[in-house]
Amino acid sequence: MHQHRRAVITGATSGIGEAIARLLAAEGLAVVMVGRGEERLRQARRRILSAVPDAELSLERADLSLLGDVRALAERLAAGPPPDVVVSNAAVVADAAELTSEGLQRTLAVNHLAPYLLLRSLVPPIGARPARFVVVGASPSALARAPVDLADLSSRRGLGFPPSVRPFVAYGRTKNMNAMFVYALARRLAGSRITVNGVHPGIIKGTGLGRHARGALRVFDRLSQLRPFSPGPDDGADTPVWLATSPRVEGVTGRFFVRREQVPTAPHTTDAERCDRLWAESARLVGLPV
Ligand SMILES: NC(=O)c1ccc[n+]([C@@H]2O[C@H](COP(=O)([O-])OP(=O)(O)OC[C@H]3O[C@@H](n4cnc5c(N)ncnc54)[C@H](OP(=O)(O)O)[C@@H]3O)[C@@H](O)[C@H]2O)c1
């Protein structure tokens, strides 16, 4: 049914992104797997092909912490048939002080600026065609206490104590940016046939996200991985895949979902003026017009 539809998934080399890629391939979409390492991409492709032998998979290497790589990726994608589905899923929890070779905070670059630049860059090539953008964020209830400081997008201050929590607070702020970006982009896409929605995949074990945890957070991460009944990557992929393909959400845009249900996010993420300020500052950082 979806024979020739094309889906692009970032962070498709492990965890929830790999599960999204596999499930979309199983639905018959041609899947473009985006990852930063050739070998990890090949390994993920092998795993998916062992489960879905007729999967149509292609690999795109891009380090999403680098704006140059994101721009080049968007150009390569625009050169082919425009995607029908784009799932922005890649994210990191990194030391808040870690900078990329382009001088940006790694957490901000991968988790917010990359989806901002990629999705905005794909709008013109998609043009008047229908398409669905899905942005994988995180738990709106947990993130209510980590508002984005619009004067300090790189989280240079206010990350709290002990130091082991700081990567997670910085990560949480960028995940709030995901929701704000969804709302701001949906408003700008009104009247087009491109929809954009956010999703919290759930607290999912068996992914690589907690690998940078230190101190008490590392112990907590290890314990949560041991819980026998915690949901795995396929559970985490369920709502993103549903948003990407289900007729039930045809035309739905500018919403945030948990377990296939629309949920509110914190007022500091929905405030239109705050979303516009984030939009404008992000445009400046990636070099796009506001
Ligand atoms: N797991 C949870 O409980 C949970 C909860 C809430 C939200 N989420 C969200 O779910 C999404 C997927 O996370 P996950 O748990 O599946 O974690 P994961 O296994 O660590 O997956 C993250 C993916 O992002 C990729 N990535 C990281 N940095 C990159 C870069 N610079 N360039 C390109 N790709 C890069 C990773 O690639 P490599 O293989 O090269 O590292 C990996 O494929 C994230 O957006 C996360 O915020 C997860």
The ligand as a Gaussian input file, in Angstrom:
#p B3LYP/6-31G(d) Opt

LIG

0 1
 N       15.185000       5.746000      25.732000
 C       14.322000       6.485000      26.412000
 O       13.880000       6.108000      27.502000
 C       13.873000       7.793000      25.856000
 C       13.005000       8.592000      26.637000
 C       12.560000       9.804000      26.135000
 C       12.957000      10.202000      24.868000
 N       13.802000       9.438000      24.126000
 C       14.199000       9.932000      22.799000
 O       14.199000       8.881000      21.868000
 C       15.125000       9.163000      20.818000
 C       15.998000       7.949000      20.551000
 O       16.770000       7.686000      21.706000
 P       17.232000       6.216000      22.124000
 O       16.785000       6.021000      23.519000
 O       16.862000       5.235000      21.092000
 O       18.834000       6.417000      22.193000
 P       20.038000       5.834000      21.341000
 O       19.963000       4.342000      21.275000
 O       21.271000       6.433000      21.938000
 O       19.788000       6.415000      19.896000
 C       20.197000       7.708000      19.526000
 C       20.541000       7.711000      18.068000
 O       21.008000       9.030000      17.729000
 C       22.207000       8.892000      16.993000
 N       23.102000      10.034000      17.115000
 C       23.628000      10.559000      18.239000
 N       24.468000      11.564000      17.931000
 C       24.460000      11.668000      16.586000
 C       25.136000      12.496000      15.660000
 N       26.015000      13.434000      16.060000
 N       24.898000      12.321000      14.344000
 C       24.061000      11.366000      13.914000
 N       23.391000      10.541000      14.733000
 C       23.602000      10.692000      16.048000
 C       22.878000       7.670000      17.595000
 O       23.864000       7.230000      16.691000
 P       25.157000       6.398000      17.164000
 O       24.723000       4.998000      17.002000
 O       26.214000       6.805000      16.185000
 O       25.466000       6.802000      18.563000
 C       21.679000       6.754000      17.735000
 O       21.386000       6.104000      16.506000
 C       15.889000      10.406000      21.271000
 O       15.369000      11.546000      20.630000
 C       15.613000      10.472000      22.755000
 O       15.684000      11.797000      23.250000
 C       14.268000       8.247000      24.592000

